[in-house]
Amino acid sequence: MKVDLNKALRRAMRTGEVYIGSKRTIKALKDGKAKMVIVAKNCPEEVLEIIKRYDVKTVTFSGTNMELGAICGKPFSVAALAIVNEGESEILNAE
């Protein structure tokens, strides 16, 4: 089943628990809370290197960090985010 990442992310933001930002994402990974990580296609390389150290599903968002921020309903750029609780979304099935 193909999951629409944009819709699933909006639903996860509304009904689940999502940590926004590179620093919070990395902390969620260190604490073992992140079930999935979504990164913008222009996420900084140093952030990607840290994320790759963890055994967690990582999906690259097809847009920029500004577009990812807009999908999340934020007026700022979002290079990375961690899904801690997917809520009512199907986001963990996204590819």
Helices and strands as residue ranges (DSSP letters): H 5-15, E 17-20, H 22-30, E 36-39, H 45-52, E 57-60, H 65-71, E 80-85, G 91-93
